[in-house]
Amino acid sequence: MIRINCPFCGERDHSEFTYGGDGSIVYPALDAPAEQWLDAVFQRENIRGVQTESWHHVNGCRQWLLVERDTMTHEIHSVRAAHSGVAAVLEEGQ
């Protein structure tokens, strides 16, 4: 079982979240050529080790989070808000 420490709700079971995919992908502009979109959506590395993933806290605060997780051990190294504005507000409050 994976436990994700949501910065808004605290530690929760992964069943409260929906996996959103590779969180390190930078998507092209909407009017970018189809080849750029094909590469961004379908050409992925199968990372063995720590990667950044996006997770949606569907059954909680409904925020999108960026989770650094080891794909071999499922150990979570960090969790932060996906939107930089939300992350900045959280840092101000500490």
N, C-alpha and C positions, 0 to 999 in steps of 0.2 A: 504494500500500500504506500502510495506517495502522499506526503503531507506538505501542503503549500502554505507558507506563512504570508497570508495576504496583508499588505501594509494598512488596509482599511478595516479588516474584520478579524485579524489574528490567524492562528494556525487552523487550517481546515483540510478535510479529506479531499483528494483530487476528484472525487465523484461530484463535487460541487462546481467543478470547472469544466470548460470545453477547450480542448487543445486547438490552437489556432495556426500552428505551423511554425516554420523557421522565422524567428524574430529578427534575424540579421539582414533579411532581404530588403533592398531599397527598390521599390517599384518605379518604373518609368512614368513619365508624364502621360496623361490620358491620350494625348494626340501623338504619342510615340509610335514608331513603326511596329507592325505586328511581330517582327523578329525579336525586338527587344522584350515585348510582352511574353512571347513564347519562352525566351530564355529565363525571364524572371519567374514565371509560373511553373515551368516544367523541368528546367535544368537545375537540379539540386545535388549537393554533395550529401552522401550518407555519412554524416560525421560520427566518428567513434571517439567519444570523449565528451568534453564540456561544450555545449552549444547553447545559444540563446534561443528561447522558444516563446511564442506568444500564447497566453492562456486567458480565457474570458471567464470571470467569476460569475457565472450564470445564476447560481442559486445563492448569491450573496449580494455584494455591493454593485455587481454588474460592470465593474471596471475591467479594462484590458490591462494585463500585466506582462512584463518581460521577465522570464524565469531563466536563470542560468542553471542548467541541469546536466549532469553527467549521464550520457546515454548507456554507459556500461553498468553503473551502480545505482542509477536513479537518485544519487545524492544531489540535493539542491544547494547551490552555492550562493545565490542571491535572488531576490525578488524585488522588483520596482515597478512603479506605474509606467505604462507604455507611453502615455502622453506627457511630453516634457512640461507642459503647464501644470498638470496635476502633480507631477514629481516635484516641481519647484515649490508648490504650496505645502506639500508634505514636509519638505526640508525646512521651510520657514517656521513651521510649527514645532520643530525640535529644539 
